[in-house]
Amino acid sequence: MKVLDLRCTNGHGFEGWFGSEDDFVRQREGGLVECPLCADRSVERLPSAPRLNLSGARAPAVPAPGAAAPQAGEGAELALQTAWMQAVRHLLESTEDVGPRFADEARRIHHGETPQRGIRGQTSIEERAALADEGIDVMAFPMPAALKGTLQ
């Protein structure tokens, strides 16, 4: 298994695990590799040194929720990415996925036809504008495909 350091065009760094270098290239060219934060599929491999764990030392721990974030450098970026992933997990756990029925369900909730609850789903730009004209506040939230499955 080959662990590669990757970065999208938005500057998000992340790891990818591949069977080989050829496997990485084939998946990237096939549009299968995407940033877990923003779903950007324009991903580049970063130079990296082999990781050897000869002393028994462990990788730095990810900060606990609510812990003070590092102030600069990669540690701060990791803390921001971790906080973002926790927010996404909370969103997924506390909302109902209504899929392409989002606009209709938002209207039903707004008009009191169905119980008030948090929902998420897909809608077009035109449908979002129509909801806004009706006084129904919605927020576009791009969901990377990697987050639509089981979160690890």
BAROVEX-955554 format. One line per field, with one value per atom (N, C-alpha, C, O): residue in one letter; atom name; x, y, z; residue number from 1. Coordinates in steps of 0.001 Angstrom, whole numbers. Example, Ala and Ser with C-alpha at 12.3 -4.5 7.8 and 13.67 -1.06 7.14 Angstrom:
rest A|A|A|A|S|S|S|S
atom N|CA|C|O|N|CA|C|O
u 13190|12300|13200|14236|12850|13670|12900|13409
v -5690|-4500|-3300|-3319|-2250|-1060|30|1138
w 7800|7800|7800|8465|7080|7140|7870|8039
nr 1|1|1|1|2|2|2|2
This chain:
rest M|M|M|M|K|K|K|K|V|V|V|V|L|L|L|L|D|D|D|D|L|L|L|L|R|R|R|R|C|C|C|C|T|T|T|T|N|N|N|N|G|G|G|G|H|H|H|H|G|G|G|G|F|F|F|F|E|E|E|E|G|G|G|G|W|W|W|W|F|F|F|F|G|G|G|G|S|S|S|S|E|E|E|E|D|D|D|D|D|D|D|D|F|F|F|F|V|V|V|V|R|R|R|R|Q|Q|Q|Q|R|R|R|R|E|E|E|E|G|G|G|G|G|G|G|G|L|L|L|L|V|V|V|V|E|E|E|E|C|C|C|C|P|P|P|P|L|L|L|L|C|C|C|C|A|A|A|A|D|D|D|D|R|R|R|R|S|S|S|S|V|V|V|V|E|E|E|E|R|R|R|R|L|L|L|L|P|P|P|P|S|S|S|S|A|A|A|A|P|P|P|P|R|R|R|R|L|L|L|L|N|N|N|N|L|L|L|L|S|S|S|S|G|G|G|G|A|A|A|A|R|R|R|R|A|A|A|A|P|P|P|P|A|A|A|A|V|V|V|V|P|P|P|P|A|A|A|A|P|P|P|P|G|G|G|G|A|A|A|A|A|A|A|A|A|A|A|A|P|P|P|P|Q|Q|Q|Q|A|A|A|A|G|G|G|G|E|E|E|E|G|G|G|G|A|A|A|A|E|E|E|E|L|L|L|L|A|A|A|A|L|L|L|L|Q|Q|Q|Q|T|T|T|T|A|A|A|A|W|W|W|W|M|M|M|M|Q|Q|Q|Q|A|A|A|A|V|V|V|V|R|R|R|R|H|H|H|H|L|L|L|L|L|L|L|L|E|E|E|E|S|S|S|S|T|T|T|T|E|E|E|E|D|D|D|D|V|V|V|V|G|G|G|G|P|P|P|P|R|R|R|R|F|F|F|F|A|A|A|A|D|D|D|D|E|E|E|E|A|A|A|A|R|R|R|R|R|R|R|R|I|I|I|I|H|H|H|H|H|H|H|H|G|G|G|G|E|E|E|E|T|T|T|T|P|P|P|P|Q|Q|Q|Q|R|R|R|R|G|G|G|G|I|I|I|I|R|R|R|R|G|G|G|G|Q|Q|Q|Q|T|T|T|T|S|S|S|S|I|I|I|I|E|E|E|E|E|E|E|E|R|R|R|R|A|A|A|A|A|A|A|A|L|L|L|L|A|A|A|A|D|D|D|D|E|E|E|E|G|G|G|G|I|I|I|I|D|D|D|D|V|V|V|V|M|M|M|M|A|A|A|A|F|F|F|F|P|P|P|P|M|M|M|M|P|P|P|P|A|A|A|A|A|A|A|A|L|L|L|L|K|K|K|K|G|G|G|G|T|T|T|T|L|L|L|L|Q|Q|Q|Q
atom N|CA|C|O|N|CA|C|O|N|CA|C|O|N|CA|C|O|N|CA|C|O|N|CA|C|O|N|CA|C|O|N|CA|C|O|N|CA|C|O|N|CA|C|O|N|CA|C|O|N|CA|C|O|N|CA|C|O|N|CA|C|O|N|CA|C|O|N|CA|C|O|N|CA|C|O|N|CA|C|O|N|CA|C|O|N|CA|C|O|N|CA|C|O|N|CA|C|O|N|CA|C|O|N|CA|C|O|N|CA|C|O|N|CA|C|O|N|CA|C|O|N|CA|C|O|N|CA|C|O|N|CA|C|O|N|CA|C|O|N|CA|C|O|N|CA|C|O|N|CA|C|O|N|CA|C|O|N|CA|C|O|N|CA|C|O|N|CA|C|O|N|CA|C|O|N|CA|C|O|N|CA|C|O|N|CA|C|O|N|CA|C|O|N|CA|C|O|N|CA|C|O|N|CA|C|O|N|CA|C|O|N|CA|C|O|N|CA|C|O|N|CA|C|O|N|CA|C|O|N|CA|C|O|N|CA|C|O|N|CA|C|O|N|CA|C|O|N|CA|C|O|N|CA|C|O|N|CA|C|O|N|CA|C|O|N|CA|C|O|N|CA|C|O|N|CA|C|O|N|CA|C|O|N|CA|C|O|N|CA|C|O|N|CA|C|O|N|CA|C|O|N|CA|C|O|N|CA|C|O|N|CA|C|O|N|CA|C|O|N|CA|C|O|N|CA|C|O|N|CA|C|O|N|CA|C|O|N|CA|C|O|N|CA|C|O|N|CA|C|O|N|CA|C|O|N|CA|C|O|N|CA|C|O|N|CA|C|O|N|CA|C|O|N|CA|C|O|N|CA|C|O|N|CA|C|O|N|CA|C|O|N|CA|C|O|N|CA|C|O|N|CA|C|O|N|CA|C|O|N|CA|C|O|N|CA|C|O|N|CA|C|O|N|CA|C|O|N|CA|C|O|N|CA|C|O|N|CA|C|O|N|CA|C|O|N|CA|C|O|N|CA|C|O|N|CA|C|O|N|CA|C|O|N|CA|C|O|N|CA|C|O|N|CA|C|O|N|CA|C|O|N|CA|C|O|N|CA|C|O|N|CA|C|O|N|CA|C|O|N|CA|C|O|N|CA|C|O|N|CA|C|O|N|CA|C|O|N|CA|C|O|N|CA|C|O|N|CA|C|O|N|CA|C|O|N|CA|C|O|N|CA|C|O|N|CA|C|O|N|CA|C|O|N|CA|C|O|N|CA|C|O|N|CA|C|O|N|CA|C|O|N|CA|C|O|N|CA|C|O|N|CA|C|O|N|CA|C|O|N|CA|C|O|N|CA|C|O|N|CA|C|O|N|CA|C|O|N|CA|C|O|N|CA|C|O|N|CA|C|O|N|CA|C|O|N|CA|C|O|N|CA|C|O|N|CA|C|O|N|CA|C|O|N|CA|C|O|N|CA|C|O|N|CA|C|O|N|CA|C|O|N|CA|C|O|N|CA|C|O|N|CA|C|O|N|CA|C|O|N|CA|C|O
u 859|0|897|1855|569|1343|512|-615|1075|406|1023|2223|196|685|118|-1043|953|495|-41|653|-1274|-1951|-2434|-2566|-2698|-3254|-4125|-3786|-5278|-6169|-5784|-4914|-6433|-6101|-6530|-6105|-7378|-7777|-6819|-7028|-5760|-4736|-5000|-4248|-6039|-6319|-5382|-5335|-4650|-3763|-4461|-5232|-4193|-4776|-3961|-3120|-4199|-3510|-4398|-5623|-3765|-4473|-3724|-2494|-4435|-3835|-4122|-5277|-3072|-3198|-2362|-1388|-2746|-1990|-628|314|-501|766|702|-344|1829|1878|974|263|997|137|-1340|-2155|-1685|-3061|-3498|-4610|-2628|-2939|-3162|-4153|-2255|-2349|-3639|-4338|-3954|-5162|-6426|-7342|-6471|-7645|-7771|-8872|-6637|-6693|-7156|-8012|-6607|-7009|-8462|-9112|-8974|-10367|-11337|-12537|-10812|-11662|-12158|-13169|-11457|-11885|-11245|-11681|-10220|-9547|-10061|-9968|-10606|-11108|-10783|-10595|-10721|-10457|-11628|-12780|-11358|-12447|-13104|-14156|-12496|-13072|-13922|-14973|-13474|-14202|-14606|-15224|-14265|-14618|-13896|-14283|-12848|-12054|-11360|-10751|-11448|-10828|-9499|-8866|-9079|-7773|-6787|-6588|-6184|-5355|-3933|-3705|-2976|-1580|-906|-1291|97|889|1972|2623|2162|3205|4441|4335|5618|6823|6784|6378|7202|7215|8361|8794|8830|9898|9263|8138|9978|9435|9210|9979|8172|7883|8355|7849|9313|9829|9554|9794|9061|8769|9701|9306|10952|11952|12011|12442|11595|11730|10481|10473|9440|8183|7376|6311|7875|7152|5881|5823|4886|3604|3389|4013|2485|2112|1400|782|1477|783|-709|-1306|-1294|-2723|-3530|-3103|-4698|-5630|-6270|-6696|-6354|-6911|-8349|-9136|-8666|-10022|-10967|-10533|-12263|-13219|-13151|-13144|-13102|-13045|-11640|-11447|-10645|-9267|-8755|-9219|-7807|-7232|-6512|-5756|-6743|-6122|-4741|-4523|-3788|-2487|-2655|-3648|-1707|-1838|-1274|-1686|-365|224|645|777|855|1412|441|-777|1026|216|-665|-1757|-221|-1023|-2337|-3378|-2293|-3516|-4432|-5649|-3854|-4671|-5324|-6494|-4573|-5132|-6269|-7296|-6095|-7138|-8392|-9505|-8223|-9380|-10086|-11315|-9303|-9899|-10643|-11725|-10058|-10705|-12013|-13025|-12004|-13223|-14285|-15464|-13876|-14820|-15446|-16657|-14619|-15133|-16098|-17100|-15805|-16717|-18040|-19101|-17986|-19208|-20029|-21254|-19370|-20070|-20713|-21862|-19981|-20552|-21802|-22813|-21714|-22871|-24056|-25191|-23782|-24836|-25478|-26703|-24667|-25199|-26006|-27024|-25547|-26232|-27521|-28433|-27610|-28755|-29751|-30647|-29608|-30557|-31034|-30370|-32179|-32744|-32438|-32650|-31945|-31654|-32935|-33433|-33468|-34691|-34385|-35292|-33099|-32677|-33223|-33232|-33682|-34151|-35493|-35950|-36129|-37401|-37182|-38126|-35941|-35600|-36518|-37067|-36692|-37488|-38932|-39504|-39519|-40904|-41025|-41966|-40072|-40123|-39890|-40523|-38993|-38757|-40034|-40353|-40752|-42029|-43058|-43759|-43144|-44101|-43788|-44696|-42529|-42127|-42461|-43014|-42125|-42365|-43848|-44195|-44718|-46158|-46845|-48070|-46066|-46628|-47346|-48098|-47134|-47804|-47127|-47741|-45893|-45150|-44326|-44078|-43906|-43193|-41896|-41208|-41592|-40354|-39176|-39181|-38176|-36972|-35899|-36181|-34671|-33565|-33534|-33606|-33427|-33352|-32159|-31641|-31745|-30717|-31098|-31820|-30606|-30911|-30345|-29472|-30839|-30349|-31438|-32626|-30990|-31894|-31095|-29875|-31778|-31104|-30959|-31572|-30157|-29981|-31317|-31645|-32081|-33382|-34345|-35068|-34357|-35226|-34829|-35688|-33505|-33043|-33503|-33926|-33426|-33871|-35377|-35830|-36153|-37603|-37915|-38818|-37187|-37381|-37074|-37807|-35996|-35633|-36726|-37052|-37298|-38388|-39616|-40388|-39787|-40921|-40616|-41458|-39409|-39028|-38512|-38497|-38091|-37568|-36048|-35498|-35387|-33923|-33322|-33672|-32419|-31670|-30209|-29868|-29360|-27936|-27363|-27583|-26629|-25956|-24753|-23985|-24594|-23497|-22958|-23522|-21865|-21336|-20851|-20057|-21331|-20991|-20056|-20484|-18784|-17874|-18394|-18936|-18221|-18713|-18130|-18792|-16907|-16272|-17047|-16946|-17807|-18554|-19948|-20645|-20372|-21726|-21830|-22926|-20692|-20688|-20374|-20598|-19856|-19519|-18318|-17308|-18426|-17306|-16395|-16863|-15101|-14146|-13480|-12640
v -1175|0|1226|1318|2155|3386|4544|4771|5272|6437|7678|7919|8462|9646|10908|10947|11939|13254|13968|14082|14447|15062|16454|16789|17263|18598|18956|18673|19598|20043|21479|22089|22000|23358|24425|25576|24059|25010|24993|25706|24173|24149|23203|23216|22380|21428|20230|19585|19940|18787|17585|17726|16398|15168|13983|14119|12831|11604|10754|10778|10006|9016|7701|7687|6616|5289|4541|4402|4065|3413|2146|2017|1225|-17|204|-528|1210|1501|2916|3565|3371|4676|4657|5627|3555|3433|3477|4050|2881|2904|4335|4723|5129|6535|7286|8003|7132|7844|7458|8324|6166|5684|6266|6708|6265|6795|8312|8834|9007|10464|10813|11681|10154|10425|10040|10616|9072|8659|9505|9233|10540|11428|10801|11235|9783|9092|9639|9308|10470|11043|12462|13280|12752|14095|14515|13678|15802|16365|16034|16251|15516|15196|16437|16330|17608|18825|19603|20131|19680|20524|19793|20390|18521|17680|18066|17616|18895|19257|17999|17266|17747|16559|16868|15981|18116|18491|18363|19296|17188|16828|16572|15941|17076|16829|16093|16220|15329|14611|15551|16235|15582|16403|15555|14359|16172|15403|15028|15829|13822|13395|12428|11706|12441|11521|10247|10275|9133|7908|8091|8774|7489|7591|6322|5230|6485|5361|5593|6686|4596|4707|3752|2664|4196|3345|3520|2606|4654|4940|4596|4723|4169|3922|5192|5162|6327|7598|7519|6819|8227|8227|9561|10569|9535|10775|11682|11192|13008|13914|13639|13335|13750|13495|14634|15788|14290|15294|15963|15267|17300|17981|17548|17307|17458|17100|18255|19405|17966|19056|20060|19681|21326|22380|22713|23684|21923|22209|23423|23712|24120|25299|24861|23891|25565|25242|25866|26945|25199|25807|27125|27319|28018|29360|29535|30462|28699|28933|27618|26601|27649|26526|25398|25564|24221|23054|22612|22095|22802|22418|23161|22584|24456|25258|24783|24714|24455|23963|22633|22409|21754|20474|20693|20018|21631|21920|22449|22091|23297|23821|22711|22641|21853|20743|19802|19312|19554|18686|19300|18606|20592|21278|21235|21033|21424|21384|19998|19874|18953|17589|17292|16605|17803|17603|18319|17793|19512|20247|19491|19422|18934|18156|16926|16601|16248|15066|15452|14750|16582|17045|17329|16957|17987|18274|16981|16887|15997|14735|13988|13369|14051|13335|14026|13365|15342|16069|16553|17335|16100|16474|15228|14191|15356|14266|14526|15634|13515|13651|13389|12263|14445|14297|14246|14198|14258|14104|15175|16355|14773|15758|16395|17304|15930|16511|17725|18201|18233|19275|20499|20919|21075|22304|22069|22890|20957|20664|20462|20953|19741|19477|20760|20962|21627|22906|23750|24402|23738|24474|23895|24641|22558|21923|22302|22587|22304|22674|24140|24488|24995|26429|26745|27634|26024|26267|25458|25489|24735|23989|22716|22166|22231|21017|19757|18691|19868|18746|19275|20478|18416|18867|19629|19339|20604|21385|20462|19758|20453|19638|20108|20809|19721|20035|19051|17839|19576|18704|19111|20222|18198|18476|17697|16703|18160|17480|18259|19110|17970|18624|19519|19202|20643|21564|22357|22477|22886|23688|25127|25527|25887|27312|28035|28912|27661|28288|27982|28868|26742|26377|27115|27543|27263|28012|29456|30022|30060|31451|31557|32511|30588|30603|30456|31121|29601|29446|30762|31167|31423|32710|33748|34522|33775|34708|34455|35372|33201|32836|33059|32796|33546|33790|32560|32516|31566|30326|30361|30298|30460|30520|29138|28197|29025|27785|28145|29287|27169|27393|26296|25110|26700|25725|25191|25962|23890|23254|22138|21045|22399|21351|20167|20328|18997|17800|16937|16368|16832|15961|14527|14043|13868|12491|11584|10641|11846|11007|11048|10109|12089|12213|11640|11559|11241|10724|9288|8785|8637|7266|7299|8302|6192|6077|6956|6912|7751|8580|7746|7033|7823|7038|7859|7349
w 0|0|0|767|-867|-1001|-459|-901|497|1075|437|566|-251|-954|-323|82|-244|184|-1046|-2056|-962|-2099|-1727|-550|-2759|-2540|-3731|-4880|-3427|-4494|-4892|-4271|-5919|-6380|-5390|-5501|-4407|-3364|-2180|-1199|-2269|-1238|-88|887|-158|912|778|-270|1826|1831|2440|3389|1898|2422|1950|1062|2530|2150|1267|1383|386|-412|-328|-361|-222|-138|-1439|-1843|-2083|-3378|-3402|-2660|-4251|-4394|-5006|-4700|-5878|-6546|-7127|-7111|-7633|-8299|-9524|-9788|-10275|-11459|-11072|-11796|-9946|-9459|-9182|-9538|-8546|-8290|-9597|-9736|-10555|-11829|-12556|-13083|-12586|-13272|-12605|-13298|-11274|-10576|-10755|-10929|-10710|-10883|-12288|-12458|-13292|-14677|-14933|-15806|-14182|-14327|-13511|-13489|-12836|-12043|-10748|-10198|-10256|-9049|-7779|-6676|-7921|-6750|-6575|-7490|-5398|-5141|-3716|-2833|-3511|-2195|-1272|-1647|-75|843|1451|2081|1267|1832|838|1202|-423|-1373|-2654|-3536|-2763|-3914|-5204|-6283|-5108|-6285|-6798|-6019|-8089|-8675|-9344|-9915|-9275|-9790|-8629|-7851|-8539|-7393|-7863|-8896|-7081|-7411|-6268|-5106|-6622|-5629|-5132|-5923|-3825|-3236|-2995|-2722|-3096|-2763|-1287|-445|-982|410|643|-255|1864|2259|2799|3298|2701|3287|4782|5458|5277|6707|7392|7134|8251|9007|10478|10991|11148|12565|13308|13726|13459|14078|15590|16293|16101|17532|18325|19549|17657|18360|18550|19167|18022|18145|17324|16313|17756|17064|16368|16700|15390|14701|15694|16638|15496|16405|16411|15378|17576|17726|17117|17120|16598|16093|17300|18221|17328|18492|18776|17860|20046|20465|20170|20107|19986|19762|20908|22080|20561|21562|22021|22752|21605|22010|21244|20142|21828|21175|19909|19922|18834|17550|17471|18022|16786|16568|15825|15125|15970|15423|14018|13320|13580|12269|11633|12314|10323|9594|9368|9440|9085|8750|9902|9670|11145|12297|12324|12639|11992|11961|10842|11019|9690|8574|8933|8622|9586|10003|10996|10921|11921|12903|12214|12598|11203|10464|9686|9665|9054|8308|9248|8922|10413|11402|11870|11963|12163|12604|11514|11804|10259|9146|9029|8850|9130|9036|10183|9984|11378|12504|12257|12594|11672|11355|10310|10415|9317|8287|8913|8613|9775|10448|11238|11210|11943|12716|11782|12079|10660|9690|9191|9116|8853|8343|9404|9096|10653|11729|12166|12662|11990|12546|11500|11818|10261|9223|8476|8473|7855|7063|5593|5099|4897|3470|2690|2655|2061|1267|-233|-1064|-559|-1947|-2871|-2519|-4058|-5043|-4675|-5368|-3598|-3152|-2244|-1614|-2172|-1209|-1291|-272|-2477|-2609|-2169|-1453|-2592|-2205|-697|-73|-117|1324|2120|3156|1653|2330|2322|3316|1220|1151|2128|2813|2186|3107|4557|5337|4904|6268|6515|7559|5558|5695|5893|6671|5196|5269|6371|6486|7182|8303|7911|8715|6690|6232|6767|6795|7183|7762|8935|9014|9830|11033|10709|9729|11560|11450|11738|12747|10876|11069|10113|9140|10392|9499|8350|8556|7136|5961|5102|5212|4257|3258|2008|2078|864|-385|-1550|-1376|-2723|-3938|-4505|-4464|-5034|-5706|-6734|-6627|-7708|-8733|-8254|-7264|-8953|-8641|-8780|-7980|-9798|-10022|-8874|-8419|-8409|-7292|-6017|-5247|-5796|-4611|-4681|-3674|-5866|-6030|-5775|-5141|-6262|-6038|-4548|-4040|-3850|-2403|-1688|-786|-2091|-1476|-1720|-820|-2933|-3252|-2374|-2095|-1943|-1090|392|1250|687|2078|2797|4027|2042|2622|2499|1400|3639|3637|3457|4170|2502|2284|2109|1803|2304|2150|1270|1516|244|-604|161|737|166|877|3|-22|-722|-1600|-769|157|-1108|-351|-1196|-2200|-801|-1548|-1557|-564|-2675|-2809|-1746|-1312|-1318|-298|1014|1804|1269|2517|2428|3440|1246|1098|1593|1840|1735|2272|3753|4430|4241|5646|5967|5266|7024|7463|8328|9216|8085|8847|9906|10646
nr 1|1|1|1|2|2|2|2|3|3|3|3|4|4|4|4|5|5|5|5|6|6|6|6|7|7|7|7|8|8|8|8|9|9|9|9|10|10|10|10|11|11|11|11|12|12|12|12|13|13|13|13|14|14|14|14|15|15|15|15|16|16|16|16|17|17|17|17|18|18|18|18|19|19|19|19|20|20|20|20|21|21|21|21|22|22|22|22|23|23|23|23|24|24|24|24|25|25|25|25|26|26|26|26|27|27|27|27|28|28|28|28|29|29|29|29|30|30|30|30|31|31|31|31|32|32|32|32|33|33|33|33|34|34|34|34|35|35|35|35|36|36|36|36|37|37|37|37|38|38|38|38|39|39|39|39|40|40|40|40|41|41|41|41|42|42|42|42|43|43|43|43|44|44|44|44|45|45|45|45|46|46|46|46|47|47|47|47|48|48|48|48|49|49|49|49|50|50|50|50|51|51|51|51|52|52|52|52|53|53|53|53|54|54|54|54|55|55|55|55|56|56|56|56|57|57|57|57|58|58|58|58|59|59|59|59|60|60|60|60|61|61|61|61|62|62|62|62|63|63|63|63|64|64|64|64|65|65|65|65|66|66|66|66|67|67|67|67|68|68|68|68|69|69|69|69|70|70|70|70|71|71|71|71|72|72|72|72|73|73|73|73|74|74|74|74|75|75|75|75|76|76|76|76|77|77|77|77|78|78|78|78|79|79|79|79|80|80|80|80|81|81|81|81|82|82|82|82|83|83|83|83|84|84|84|84|85|85|85|85|86|86|86|86|87|87|87|87|88|88|88|88|89|89|89|89|90|90|90|90|91|91|91|91|92|92|92|92|93|93|93|93|94|94|94|94|95|95|95|95|96|96|96|96|97|97|97|97|98|98|98|98|99|99|99|99|100|100|100|100|101|101|101|101|102|102|102|102|103|103|103|103|104|104|104|104|105|105|105|105|106|106|106|106|107|107|107|107|108|108|108|108|109|109|109|109|110|110|110|110|111|111|111|111|112|112|112|112|113|113|113|113|114|114|114|114|115|115|115|115|116|116|116|116|117|117|117|117|118|118|118|118|119|119|119|119|120|120|120|120|121|121|121|121|122|122|122|122|123|123|123|123|124|124|124|124|125|125|125|125|126|126|126|126|127|127|127|127|128|128|128|128|129|129|129|129|130|130|130|130|131|131|131|131|132|132|132|132|133|133|133|133|134|134|134|134|135|135|135|135|136|136|136|136|137|137|137|137|138|138|138|138|139|139|139|139|140|140|140|140|141|141|141|141|142|142|142|142|143|143|143|143|144|144|144|144|145|145|145|145|146|146|146|146|147|147|147|147|148|148|148|148|149|149|149|149|150|150|150|150|151|151|151|151|152|152|152|152
